[in-house]
Amino acid sequence: MAKIKITQIKSVIDRSERQKKTIEALGLRKLNHSVEVEATPAIIGMVRKVNHLVAVETI
């Protein structure tokens, strides 16, 4: 599997609880925090749900 780098670029303030939990499940903690994860179907699905809050790069 390919690895992707996910960076939180917008705040979760005033977002739904579901979006907040998705950001937390991706391992993101605060603005401009990045994580490198395997591009599994589950991770890709989570990224699609919060694509307006994160930036994604392939590694």
C-alpha positions as CSV (number, residue, x, y, z in Angstrom):
1,M,0.0,0.0,0.0
2,A,1.1,3.6,-0.6
3,K,1.6,6.0,2.2
4,I,-0.1,9.4,2.4
5,K,0.7,12.4,4.5
6,I,-2.4,14.1,6.0
7,T,-2.2,17.6,7.4
8,Q,-5.0,19.4,9.3
9,I,-5.3,22.8,7.7
10,K,-8.6,24.1,9.3
11,S,-10.0,24.0,12.8
12,V,-12.7,21.6,14.0
13,I,-14.4,24.4,16.0
14,D,-18.1,24.6,15.0
15,R,-17.9,21.3,13.1
16,S,-20.1,18.3,13.8
17,E,-19.2,15.8,16.4
18,R,-18.8,13.2,13.7
19,Q,-16.2,15.3,11.9
20,K,-14.3,16.0,15.1
21,K,-14.1,12.3,15.9
22,T,-12.9,11.5,12.3
23,I,-10.1,14.0,12.7
24,E,-9.2,12.4,16.0
25,A,-9.3,8.9,14.5
26,L,-6.9,10.0,11.8
27,G,-4.4,11.0,14.6
28,L,-4.6,14.7,14.1
29,R,-4.4,16.9,17.2
30,K,-4.1,20.5,16.1
31,L,-3.7,22.8,13.2
32,N,-0.8,22.1,10.9
33,H,-0.2,18.7,12.6
34,S,0.7,16.0,10.1
35,V,0.6,12.2,10.2
36,E,1.8,9.6,7.7
37,V,-0.5,6.6,7.3
38,E,-1.1,3.7,4.9
39,A,-3.7,4.5,2.2
40,T,-6.2,1.8,3.1
41,P,-9.8,2.1,2.0
42,A,-10.9,3.0,5.6
43,I,-8.4,5.8,5.8
44,I,-9.3,7.1,2.3
45,G,-13.0,7.1,3.3
46,M,-12.2,9.1,6.5
47,V,-10.2,11.6,4.5
48,R,-13.1,12.1,2.0
49,K,-15.4,12.9,4.9
50,V,-13.2,15.7,6.2
51,N,-11.5,16.7,2.9
52,H,-12.4,20.4,3.6
53,L,-10.3,20.3,6.8
54,V,-7.2,18.5,5.6
55,A,-4.6,18.5,2.9
56,V,-3.3,15.2,1.5
57,E,0.0,14.4,-0.1
58,T,1.3,11.1,-1.5
59,I,4.7,9.9,-0.3
